Amino acid sequence: MYVIATAGHVDHGKSTLVRALTGINPDRLREEQAREMTIDLGFAWMTLPGGESVGIVDVPGHIDFIENMLAGIGSIDAAVLVIAADEGPMPQTREHLAILNLLRVPRAVVALTKADLAPDADWVALVSADVRKLLANTPLAGAPMVPVSARSGQGLDELVSTLQNVLEETHLLRETGALGKRDLNRPRLPVDRAFSVQGFGTVVTGTLIEGALTIGDEVEVLPHGVRGRVRGLQTHKQKLERALPGSRVAVNLSGVPVEQVARGSVIAPPGRLSLTTLLDIHLEVLAAPFMAAPLRHNTEVKFFSGTSETVARVRLLTTSELAPGASGWSQLELANPLAVANGDRFIIRLPSPSVTAGGGVVVDAHPALRYRRRAGSVDAAVLARLDAMLQGTPAQRLEKTLLRLGFTSRAEAMAQSGLSADEGAQALEALAGSGVVLQVQEVLAPAERWQAALNELVQLAAAFHTAQPLAQGMPRESLRSKLQLTPRMFGALIERGAASQTLVDEGETIRLPTHQVRFTPEQQRRVDVLLAQLHTQPFNTPSVKESRAAVGDGVYEVLLRQGKLVQAGTDVVFLRETYDSAVQRVKEMIQRDGQVTAAQVRDAFGTTRKYALALLEHLDEIGVTRRVGDARVLK
């Protein structure tokens, strides 16, 4: 499926041409039909002779509605530049063409409408020459041109055939990433319409990019953050189970009130797209007649991307002004958070006088900070990073993205880099092969970031061992919290550290390989005294409280952890060899007699009921025995 849009001056016959091609009147508003002028976006569709489906977005041509036009012109495969043969190029023709160029619309067909109203063939030839001159030195130079008449039908078949040829040429561009048509597993639907249908609820429409949507998918509405599910999908009134990137889609949402979604909203899977108010951009300023004066640092503009818009402030990074026709690096500070991604094209307009000032591409949708200029420019390192992200190889783009993101998932790294699955795999293989990037499980980070995190971990663990020398290791969750990593990222770091023998993973605790619990001479003396007492009176031992007091709580816990002591119940402790021997004797007594009582254990071990009962209750708890009345049997 393809999506195209009309462009051109008011009253040059865009909507009339769409109606002649499709049989659908794109002017759906009563005011539009009464005034015979497109005010808002209109939508229609057709099938090409080769069977391909084409969605058509009809945009307003009047200067007063240029901002409505901007909401419909993004993410298209080609444009139909409509120019009336009896008038030729007009002011909005030139502005629409400038916008198409800024958005890098890859292909166009020029429809010379109202050909039946032109004085003669020579006149049409003169208009065609003017159009050729207008298109010269633009990406659309050489676009095919077809004289047509929507009223008489002249040239309509040729226009359709030409459209099919042009759209076939765009197929390769789509596959290589033009205008977000690739499947990056990050579906986004910039909403151009939202309404409610009785019996179905909220319905939104737009052109789906960068991924597929399937019925049942959970989604969120940005910027509001409201969550819902895809209840139904349609394209050109045909029901779908799955909508593919690059298609015009109507999405029925469950759980989303229509008041929470509007033009400019973005539908995406939860957590896959983040809001931003700061953008690193490469900006192109239009030349005269659009911009008669330079664009100055800190100028307030209107920002348009996808179907969204907001007020923004331009902060130039290398100069105090950009002359008409010039380009350069800038940061945009947005007045409202928007869901924008790397690689998105945008347009900026001056609010007063209202004029298109320029546009460009978002290079980093989530810069870490607002840059400060020194001597009129930001640091050279910032500019080098932006250059690499804009013009570098896939490997360079991925590397720069990872330097910014640090620890991240493989999917997020590819999406933030704007790389397809194949490009990303090759880039990652190259970076991993050279040791620049390391991957553990599905977690990626620059090698230096892995090492820095491990160095920080070692410092934290060493400090913990110094502060608590009797502890086996630092609690895992405490360490993760101090490193401020997600469980997945932390797990990958621990795996990496264990593999490199930087640390020892003991489940609940993490320790350094060099750490061993060692008692001081005084602590060891106390331990020896306690162990001797337990050995001398194996079934009449000091209480837990007395044992803790004898060696200290920390040392007592170490003896339990090392297995030298076994605590049975809250107040009885045995030597390990005493405990093991007692357990074996109890099992033998039950195997011989079928059961055993606390009194029998007391008499057999020459102890008191306190110790015998504590031992049996402990064996019940760990699943060796089971109580039946006053006796125990093997479980």
Sequence and secondary structure as in RCSB ss.txt:
>XXXX:A:sequence
MYVIATAGHVDHGKSTLVRALTGINPDRLREEQAREMTIDLGFAWMTLPGGESVGIVDVPGHIDFIENMLAGIGS
IDAAVLVIAADEGPMPQTREHLAILNLLRVPRAVVALTKADLAPDADWVALVSADVRKLLANTPLAGAPMVPVSA
RSGQGLDELVSTLQNVLEETHLLRETGALGKRDLNRPRLPVDRAFSVQGFGTVVTGTLIEGALTIGDEVEVLPHG
VRGRVRGLQTHKQKLERALPGSRVAVNLSGVPVEQVARGSVIAPPGRLSLTTLLDIHLEVLAAPFMAAPLRHNTE
VKFFSGTSETVARVRLLTTSELAPGASGWSQLELANPLAVANGDRFIIRLPSPSVTAGGGVVVDAHPALRYRRRA
GSVDAAVLARLDAMLQGTPAQRLEKTLLRLGFTSRAEAMAQSGLSADEGAQALEALAGSGVVLQVQEVLAPAERW
QAALNELVQLAAAFHTAQPLAQGMPRESLRSKLQLTPRMFGALIERGAASQTLVDEGETIRLPTHQVRFTPEQQR
RVDVLLAQLHTQPFNTPSVKESRAAVGDGVYEVLLRQGKLVQAGTDVVFLRETYDSAVQRVKEMIQRDGQVTAAQ
VRDAFGTTRKYALALLEHLDEIGVTRRVGDARVLK
>XXXX:A:secstr
 EEEEEEE TTSSHHHHHHHHHS     SHHHHHHTS  S EEEEEE TTS EEEEEE   SGGGHHHHHHHSSS
 SEEEEEEETTT   HHHHHHHHHHHHTT   EEEEEE GGGSS HHHHHHHHHHHHHHHTTSTTTT  EEE  T
TT TTHHHHHHHHHHHHHHHHHHHHTTGGG S  S  BEEEEEEEEETTTEEEEEEE BSS EETT EEEEETTT
EEEEEEEEEETTEEESEE TTSEEEEEEES  GGG  TT EEE TTSS EEEEEEEEEEE  TTT SS EETT E
EEEEETTEEEEEEEEESS SEE TT EEEEEEEEEEEEE  TT EEEEEEETTEEEEEEEEEEESS SS    BT
TB  HHHHHHHHHHHHS HHHHHHHHHHHH SEEHHHHHHHHT  HHHHHHHHHHHHHTTSEEEETTEEEEHHHH
HHHHHHHHHHHHHHHHH TTSSSEEHHHHHHHHT  HHHHHHHHHHHHHTTS EE SSEEE TT      HHHHH
HHHHHHHHHHHSTTS   HHHHHHHH HHHHHHHHHTTSEEEETTTEEEEHHHHHHHHHHHHHHHHHHS EEHHH
HHHHHT  HHHHHHHHHHHHHHTSEEEETTEEEE 
